[in-house]
Amino acid sequence: MCTSIIYTAGDKYFGRNLDLEVGFGQKVVITPHNMPLEFREMPRLEHHYAIIGISIVRDNYPLYFDGINEKGVGMAGLNFDGPAHYFPAQKGKDNIAAFEIIPYILANAASVAEAKKLLANANITNANFSDKLPASPLHWLIADKTGASVTVESTIKGLNVYDNPVGALTNNPEFPRQLVNLSNYRSISPATPKNTIAPELNLPVYSRGFGSHFLPGGMDSESRFVKVTFTKMHAPAGNSEVENITNYFHILQSVEQQKGLDEVAPDTFEYTIYSDGSNLSKGIFYYKTYDNSQINAVDMHKEDLESTELITYPVQNEQVINQQN
Ligand SMILES: C[C@H](CCC(=O)NCCS(=O)(=O)O)[C@H]1CC[C@H]2[C@@H]3[C@H](O)C[C@@H]4C[C@H](O)CC[C@]4(C)[C@H]3C[C@H](O)[C@]12C
């Protein structure tokens, strides 16, 4: 499972938890302006917006899991196994393979509004990147530095681009159902609730945090959607970049999957392999991993964005303990 959010704290911060049982050898990958991007059915792009995010690279092609561009647009792909349906290429459509959709949108869109225009005539195709890397069943969150966000889902009914009033996405079910389910949690609050069940009874407030007593805490995608919405909607804005990115990671950690809790096969457990978040105005990409709780940063503007080659940084996975004596 995965969770993706946009957090507003003056600047906007966008990223995700990647929850899975196994990594792919992913890296931090920067695609500079002049690195040509090829698409199966769409024209090759010689020049485009620069992109930074988590990706694997095969045949010199960046297969992004999530990323942002220099204009302050972010996009993340999350598992959507079951409802996801892609189609063969169709005449008269903008045919974009599922593995191409993140580079395509981030290379071309300077806002969510522009991404919506690019998607208006789009058909997400079922083309495989290769036999070893077939199309993954995904849906996507796109957000920008104004705070706007949309959910993109291709199902048997076609392509839907939903305005996302929450600024969060997890996995199944389809996005409209996630929103309906939120109504079931209208009463969740940071405040201590009144005794409305039996006002004549003395029901002592024996603990702080009663307002979230019924907040779901499961690993499943509906529970994570509710929990991250509550956490995000009540998160304070900080007074500095460090405070903001610290708050941001606390929001994602509210739905972190610890090892040993989500068994996907005998003795195999899904967990939060990495969490990342970018400042959409500054182009700084931050991440942590399950094994490394330190926040690492890669600033896209410190790189040569005029280059024609991909720039990669290994994911720092080693825990660094600050020994104090
Ligand atoms: C599985 C990942 C999503 C994480 C997630 O939502 N897990 C939840 C699992 S579940 O709901 O509990 O079943 C997705 C996110 C990005 C995906 C990768 C990216 O799309 C890039 C390529 C695309 C290729 O077509 C397939 C390999 C791949 C390298 C993908 C593998 C996998 O599907 C990834 C890593």
The ligand as a MOL file (V3000), in Angstrom:
LIG
                    3D

  0  0  0     0  0            999 V3000
M  V30 BEGIN CTAB
M  V30 COUNTS 35 38 0 0 0
M  V30 BEGIN ATOM
M  V30 1 C 3.9780 -1.1530 -6.2770 0
M  V30 2 C 4.2930 0.3320 -6.2840 0
M  V30 3 C 3.1640 1.0560 -5.5940 0
M  V30 4 C 3.2430 0.8330 -4.1280 0
M  V30 5 C 1.9250 0.4290 -3.6430 0
M  V30 6 O 0.9130 1.0810 -3.8260 0
M  V30 7 N 1.9210 -0.7500 -3.0320 0
M  V30 8 C 0.7370 -1.2820 -2.4910 0
M  V30 9 C 0.6140 -2.7350 -2.7810 0
M  V30 10 S -1.0010 -3.1980 -2.3990 0
M  V30 11 O -1.9390 -2.1850 -2.8290 0
M  V30 12 O -1.0320 -3.4050 -0.9820 0
M  V30 13 O -1.2020 -4.4580 -3.1400 0
M  V30 14 C 4.4450 0.8890 -7.7110 0
M  V30 15 C 4.6560 2.4320 -7.6910 0
M  V30 16 C 5.4810 2.7510 -8.9260 0
M  V30 17 C 5.5850 1.4200 -9.6750 0
M  V30 18 C 6.7450 1.2830 -10.6490 0
M  V30 19 C 6.7110 2.3950 -11.6930 0
M  V30 20 O 5.4280 2.4650 -12.3110 0
M  V30 21 C 7.8100 2.1900 -12.7650 0
M  V30 22 C 7.8250 0.7710 -13.3840 0
M  V30 23 C 6.6980 0.6040 -14.4060 0
M  V30 24 C 6.7400 -0.7800 -15.0530 0
M  V30 25 O 5.6590 -0.9040 -15.9350 0
M  V30 26 C 6.6510 -1.8570 -13.9810 0
M  V30 27 C 7.7770 -1.7080 -12.9860 0
M  V30 28 C 7.8280 -0.3280 -12.3120 0
M  V30 29 C 9.1740 -0.3010 -11.5720 0
M  V30 30 C 6.6590 -0.1130 -11.3400 0
M  V30 31 C 6.6230 -1.2230 -10.2520 0
M  V30 32 C 5.5190 -1.0000 -9.1890 0
M  V30 33 O 4.2490 -1.1160 -9.7620 0
M  V30 34 C 5.6340 0.4010 -8.5470 0
M  V30 35 C 6.9210 0.4310 -7.7250 0
M  V30 END ATOM
M  V30 BEGIN BOND
M  V30 1 1 1 2
M  V30 2 1 2 3
M  V30 3 1 2 14
M  V30 4 1 3 4
M  V30 5 1 4 5
M  V30 6 2 5 6
M  V30 7 1 5 7
M  V30 8 1 7 8
M  V30 9 1 8 9
M  V30 10 1 9 10
M  V30 11 2 10 11
M  V30 12 2 10 12
M  V30 13 1 10 13
M  V30 14 1 14 15
M  V30 15 1 14 34
M  V30 16 1 15 16
M  V30 17 1 16 17
M  V30 18 1 17 18
M  V30 19 1 17 34
M  V30 20 1 18 19
M  V30 21 1 18 30
M  V30 22 1 19 20
M  V30 23 1 19 21
M  V30 24 1 21 22
M  V30 25 1 22 23
M  V30 26 1 22 28
M  V30 27 1 23 24
M  V30 28 1 24 25
M  V30 29 1 24 26
M  V30 30 1 26 27
M  V30 31 1 27 28
M  V30 32 1 28 29
M  V30 33 1 28 30
M  V30 34 1 30 31
M  V30 35 1 31 32
M  V30 36 1 32 33
M  V30 37 1 32 34
M  V30 38 1 34 35
M  V30 END BOND
M  V30 END CTAB
M  END
